[in-house]
Amino acid sequence: MSDDADFAVVGGGLVGVAIGWGLARLGQRVTILDEGDLAFRASRGNFALVWVQSKGLGMPRYARWTRLSSDSWAGLAEILRHDTGIDLHFRRPGGFNLALSEDELENKATQLKRLHNQPDMAEFAYELVDRARLTTMLPEIGPEVVGGVYCPFDGHTNALKLLRALHTAFARLGGVYRPDSKVARATRAGGAFRIEHQGGTLTATRVVLAAGNGNAALAPMLGLSAPVRPQRGQIVVTERLKPFLDYPIVNIRQTDEGTVMLGDSLEEAGFDDTVGTGVVATIAERAMRIFPLLGRANVVRSWAALRVMTQDGFPIYDQSATHPGAFLTTCHSGVTLAAAHALHLAPLLVAGALPQDFAPFSAGRFDVRAAG
């Protein structure tokens, strides 16, 4: 099979399809090449948060990018609802990061002060909430919760419906999705890219690498660098419960369907995505201390997935100096950044270059010689 496209997007998860749909909305002929469900999909590990409050310590530009995406999310959800009829159940009531001790609360407050004291930091509101006020906003909290941090710009969505809506809208715009098309080789000659994949060959004017941890091997083919590694995260989901949680918590959220998601593990386990009962037990124990009623809930699902992590935890957005028209996108916040990727990054890719204010996102920041 041989195809031609204006853009080839390598990777069909949340990052790839958000970009692909954004490009298709701008009139581009787009083909998404996806390895398929045997891939270590980072999207499986999402917690469906659209999160702002803790982002950007060490890179203020990332805080601004995250806030832009959060502010654009309602527009993204409405466009997709209009075009596909799928309600993403996006809500932005604000979110909490709760503390089970005074020391823990003080540490959270200190981190936020450091975050906001950075030069060029995007200002966003947050407040420390004591237990007395928490009990009015989160009446089911347990006696060990001493307080928390609240940010009005945090929210959550239904990530499965987001993925479905993006793929549906992409197809309706004429986008081509090729599953089971793992890329083996990518070259550039005569002003075009030739991409050899499991299902055939694709010729494209421009290429966007959005293959998560797979970018590490793909990037050097196009004169790029993607120093990423997998980081395991585990998620626990309960049975459906009566609504009790009106705000997302960084590690606990009740979905629009009534189930409760529990998570927050950060494990260096290589490409091992097996579930560990010890980690699951720790996740469940903390959740029950925060909301004792969860101790009576049945667990219906638990799984592990591999995040895409860089050395400093921030995304990489880059363009190739040796292969003009090749771009790299990698991050571990595919849900939060979906609106930024679709509505703000895609127009930059069509324009043909990333602006200077994207320089902090370049993988060049990891080059010790360049830094020296």
C-alpha positions in Angstrom: 0.0 0.0 0.0 1.4 3.4 -1.0 -0.1 6.7 0.2 0.6 10.4 -0.2 -0.2 13.0 2.4 0.6 16.6 3.4 1.4 15.3 6.9 2.3 11.9 8.3 1.6 11.6 12.0 3.4 8.6 13.6 1.4 7.5 16.6 -2.4 7.2 17.0 -2.8 7.7 20.7 -4.2 10.9 22.3 -1.2 13.0 21.3 -1.0 11.8 17.7 -4.8 12.0 17.0 -5.2 15.4 18.6 -2.5 16.8 16.4 -3.8 14.9 13.4 -7.3 16.2 13.8 -6.0 19.7 14.4 -4.1 19.5 11.1 -7.1 18.0 9.2 -9.3 20.9 10.5 -6.9 23.2 8.7 -7.4 21.5 5.4 -4.3 19.3 5.4 -4.3 15.7 4.0 -3.2 13.7 7.1 -2.4 10.0 7.5 -1.9 8.6 11.0 0.4 5.6 11.2 -0.3 3.6 14.3 1.6 0.6 15.6 -1.6 -0.9 17.0 -2.8 -2.3 20.3 0.3 -4.3 20.9 2.2 -1.1 21.5 3.0 0.1 25.0 0.3 2.8 24.8 0.8 5.6 27.2 -2.8 6.7 26.7 -3.9 3.6 28.7 -2.4 5.1 31.8 -4.2 8.5 31.7 -6.1 9.7 34.7 -8.3 12.0 32.6 -7.3 15.1 34.5 -7.0 18.5 32.9 -4.5 19.7 35.4 -2.7 23.0 36.0 -1.9 23.6 39.6 1.5 21.8 39.9 2.9 22.2 36.4 6.0 24.1 35.6 8.5 24.0 38.4 11.8 24.3 36.5 10.2 25.4 33.3 7.7 28.3 33.5 7.0 28.0 29.7 5.4 24.7 30.5 3.1 26.3 33.1 1.9 28.8 30.4 1.4 26.1 27.9 -0.6 24.0 30.3 -2.8 27.0 31.3 -3.4 27.8 27.7 -4.6 24.2 27.1 -6.8 24.3 30.2 -8.4 27.5 29.0 -9.0 26.0 25.6 -10.5 22.8 26.7 -14.1 23.9 26.9 -13.8 25.0 23.2 -12.3 21.7 22.2 -15.1 19.8 24.0 -17.8 21.9 22.3 -16.3 21.5 18.8 -16.0 17.8 19.2 -19.6 17.5 20.6 -20.9 19.6 17.6 -19.0 17.6 15.0 -19.5 14.1 16.5 -22.3 14.2 19.0 -20.0 12.8 21.6 -20.2 14.5 25.0 -16.7 14.4 26.6 -18.1 15.3 30.0 -15.5 17.9 30.5 -15.9 19.8 33.8 -13.6 22.5 35.3 -14.9 23.0 38.9 -11.3 23.3 40.2 -9.3 20.5 41.7 -7.6 19.6 45.0 -4.3 18.1 46.2 -5.1 16.9 49.7 -2.7 16.4 52.6 -2.9 13.8 55.4 -0.5 15.6 57.7 0.6 19.1 58.5 4.1 18.4 57.2 2.6 17.2 53.9 0.5 20.3 53.6 3.5 22.5 54.4 5.5 20.8 51.7 2.8 21.3 49.1 2.6 25.0 50.0 6.4 25.4 49.8 6.4 23.7 46.3 3.7 26.1 45.1 5.6 29.1 46.4 8.7 28.0 44.6 6.7 27.4 41.4 5.2 30.9 41.5 8.4 32.6 42.5 10.1 31.7 39.2 10.8 34.5 36.7 8.3 34.6 33.8 6.0 32.3 35.6 2.4 32.4 34.5 0.2 33.5 37.4 -2.8 31.4 38.2 -4.9 31.4 41.3 -4.6 28.8 44.0 -5.3 28.7 47.7 -4.6 26.7 50.7 -7.8 25.3 52.1 -8.1 24.3 55.8 -10.0 21.3 57.0 -13.1 23.3 58.1 -13.7 24.6 54.6 -12.8 21.3 53.0 -15.6 19.6 54.9 -18.1 22.0 53.1 -16.6 21.2 49.7 -15.7 17.6 50.2 -18.1 16.4 52.9 -17.0 12.7 52.7 -13.3 13.3 53.6 -11.8 11.3 56.4 -10.6 12.5 59.8 -6.9 12.4 58.7 -7.3 15.0 56.0 -5.8 18.2 57.4 -6.2 20.5 54.4 -5.3 20.8 50.8 -4.5 23.0 47.8 -7.3 24.2 45.5 -6.8 25.5 42.0 -9.9 26.8 40.0 -8.3 26.0 36.7 -8.2 22.2 37.2 -10.8 19.9 35.7 -11.4 16.4 34.3 -13.0 14.6 31.4 -13.9 11.2 30.0 -10.7 10.3 28.2 -12.1 7.2 26.4 -14.8 9.5 24.8 -12.1 12.0 24.0 -10.1 9.4 22.1 -13.2 8.2 20.3 -14.4 11.7 19.4 -11.0 12.7 18.0 -10.8 9.6 15.8 -14.4 10.1 14.7 -13.9 13.7 13.9 -10.6 13.0 12.2 -12.2 10.4 9.9 -15.1 12.7 9.0 -12.6 15.3 7.8 -11.0 12.8 5.4 -8.1 11.8 7.6 -6.6 8.4 7.0 -5.9 6.1 10.0 -3.6 3.2 9.4 -3.5 0.7 12.3 -0.9 -2.1 12.5 1.5 0.2 10.7 4.6 0.3 12.8 7.2 2.5 11.2 10.5 0.8 10.3 12.3 3.5 8.4 11.9 7.2 7.6 14.0 9.2 5.1 13.9 12.5 3.3 14.8 13.0 -0.3 13.6 15.4 -3.1 11.7 17.6 -0.7 9.5 14.7 0.7 9.6 12.1 3.4 9.4 8.4 2.6 8.1 6.4 5.5 8.3 2.6 5.3 5.8 0.9 7.7 4.4 -2.5 8.4 1.5 -1.9 5.9 3.5 -0.3 3.0 5.0 3.0 2.2 3.8 6.6 2.8 5.1 9.7 1.1 4.5 13.0 3.0 5.6 16.6 2.8 5.9 16.8 6.6 6.2 14.4 9.4 5.2 14.6 13.1 6.6 12.0 15.5 4.0 11.4 18.2 4.8 7.8 19.1 5.4 8.1 22.8 8.3 6.0 24.0 8.7 4.8 20.4 10.0 8.2 19.5 13.4 7.3 21.1 14.1 5.0 18.1 12.3 7.0 15.5 13.7 10.5 16.2 17.4 9.8 15.1 16.1 8.8 11.6 15.0 12.4 11.1 17.9 14.2 12.8 16.0 14.6 16.0 16.6 13.4 19.6 14.0 12.0 22.0 15.6 11.0 25.2 12.5 9.4 26.8 12.0 6.5 29.1 9.0 4.5 30.3 7.7 5.2 33.8 5.0 2.8 35.1 1.8 4.0 36.7 -1.0 1.9 38.1 -4.7 2.7 38.2 -7.5 1.2 40.2 -11.2 1.6 39.3 -14.1 0.8 41.7 -17.7 -0.1 41.0 -20.2 2.7 40.3 -21.0 4.6 43.5 -23.6 7.3 44.3 -22.1 10.7 43.4 -20.1 12.0 46.3 -17.1 13.8 44.7 -17.8 17.1 42.9 -14.1 18.0 42.5 -11.3 16.0 41.0 -8.5 15.2 43.4 -5.0 14.7 41.9 -5.1 11.0 42.8 -8.9 10.3 43.1 -11.7 11.2 40.8 -15.3 10.1 40.3 -16.1 9.7 36.6 -19.3 10.8 34.9 -20.3 7.1 35.0 -20.0 6.9 38.7 -16.9 4.7 39.0 -14.0 6.1 41.1 -10.5 6.1 39.7 -7.5 5.8 42.0 -3.9 6.3 41.0 -0.6 8.2 41.4 2.1 5.6 41.3 5.5 6.6 39.8 7.6 3.5 39.2 10.9 3.0 37.3 10.3 -0.5 35.9 11.5 -0.3 32.3 9.1 -1.7 29.8 7.3 -3.9 32.4 3.6 -3.0 32.5 2.5 -5.7 34.9 0.3 -4.8 37.8 1.8 -5.1 41.3 -0.5 -5.9 44.2 1.8 -4.0 46.6 1.4 -0.8 44.7 -2.3 -1.3 44.2 -2.7 -1.8 48.0 -0.8 1.4 48.7 -3.0 3.3 46.3 -6.1 1.9 47.8 -5.0 2.5 51.4 -4.3 6.2 50.8 -7.6 6.6 49.0 -9.5 5.1 51.9 -7.7 7.4 54.4 -8.9 10.3 52.3 -12.4 9.0 51.7 -13.3 6.2 54.1 -16.5 5.3 52.2 -14.2 3.8 49.5 -13.4 1.0 52.0 -16.8 -0.5 51.2 -16.5 -0.3 47.4 -15.6 -3.2 45.2 -12.6 -2.9 42.8 -13.6 -3.9 39.3 -10.5 -3.1 37.3 -6.8 -2.5 37.8 -4.0 -2.0 35.2 -0.6 -0.6 34.6 0.7 1.6 31.8 3.9 3.3 30.8 4.2 7.0 30.8 6.5 8.8 28.5 9.1 10.6 30.6 12.0 12.9 29.9 14.9 13.5 32.3 13.3 16.6 33.7 9.7 15.5 33.3 8.8 18.2 30.7 7.6 17.7 27.1 9.7 17.9 24.0 8.5 19.9 21.0 11.2 20.1 18.4 11.9 20.5 14.7 14.7 19.0 12.7 17.5 21.1 11.4 18.8 18.4 9.0 15.4 17.2 7.8 13.2 20.3 7.3 9.5 19.5 7.9 10.1 16.9 10.5 8.7 17.6 14.0 8.8 15.8 17.3 6.1 15.9 20.0 6.3 13.9 23.2 4.8 14.4 26.6 3.1 12.6 29.5 0.0 14.8 29.7 -1.9 13.9 26.6 -5.3 14.6 28.1 -4.4 18.0 29.7 -2.6 19.1 26.5 -5.1 17.8 24.0 -6.6 21.2 23.4 -3.1 22.9 23.0 -2.0 20.2 20.6 -5.2 20.4 18.4 -5.9 24.1 18.5 -2.6 25.8 19.0 0.3 23.4 18.0 -1.4 22.2 14.7 -1.5 25.7 13.2 2.3 26.2 13.9 3.0 22.9 12.2 1.0 24.0 9.1 3.0 27.3 9.2 6.1 25.2 9.0 8.1 26.1 12.0 8.0 26.3 15.8 8.3 29.9 17.2 11.2 31.0 19.3 9.2 30.8 22.5 9.2 27.0 22.0 13.0 26.8 22.4 12.7 25.8 26.1 10.9 22.6 24.9 13.7 21.5 22.6 15.6 18.3 23.4 18.7 20.5 23.1 18.3 21.4 26.7 19.6 17.9 27.5 22.8 18.5 25.5 25.5 19.1 28.1 27.9 20.4 25.6 25.4 22.9 24.2 24.5 24.0 27.8 28.2 24.5 28.5 
